Amino acid sequence: MGVPIEQLADEMYKMVVEYEGKRNLKAGDLTKAMIAKFGEDQVTKADCKKAIRLLMDSGRTVYSYFGGSYITLPKKEGAAPD
């Protein structure tokens, strides 16, 4: 049994938070990092794709475009409550 998708999504989210403002992460960067962390026998590219979809659908992350597609945290508007 591999790593649950929810756990994979949580690990990806932690990585996005850690690199916020320092480096833009692509979906491939997150996929490679998760496969390196858990091993090819525990995590597949399809699992990572499902985890990214879970993050996007939940609103925890969004796609941003700066000359390429990156996964980032949603930006808060000026009047948005914390």
N, C-alpha and C positions, 0 to 999 in steps of 0.2 A: 504494500500500500504506500502510495506516495504522500507528499505533503498536501494537506487540505488546501483548497483554493482560498479559503478565508485567511488562513495563516500566511499563505504566499502574498495575498493582497496587503495584509498588515505589514509584512516585511518590506514590500515595495514602497508602501506609504512612508515608513520610517526612513527609507533611503531618500525619497523625494524631499522630506522635511529636512534631513541632514544636509542635503546639497542645495537647498533653496537659497538663491542669491549668490551661490558660489560657482555653480556649474549647471548647465541645462542638460537634463537627462532625456535620452530618446527611449522609446519602447525597447529597442534592441539592447541598450545599456542595462536596463532593468532585467531583461531576460537573461543576459549573460551573467549578471551578478547573482541572480537567484540560482541558476544552474551551477555556478561555481560554489555557492554557499552550501547548497543541499546535495549536489551531485546529479549527474545525468540519469542515474537510475531512480531518482526520487522526483525529479521535476522535468517536464517536457516543455517545449516551446508552446504547445497547445494549452498547457496548464497556465503558463505565464500570460498568454493572450486572454484566457478566461479571467484571471486575476486582475489584469488591467481593465477589462470590460467592467468588472465588479466595482473597481475604484471610480471609473468614469460614471457609471450609472448611479452610484451612491452620492456623487458630487464631491467626494473627497479630493479628487484631482480633476484637472481639465487639460485638454490639448491646447498648446500655445504654438504660434508660428513665428519664428524669428529666422527666416532663411532656411528653415527646416521644422519639422513637427517635433515638439518637445512635450513631455508630461510635467506639469507644474501644479502648484497649489492654486486654488481659485483666488483671484485678486479681490480684495474688499473695496467697495466703493466708499467714498468719503463719508457718506451719511449712514453707512451700514453699521448696525450695532455689533459689538464684540461678542 
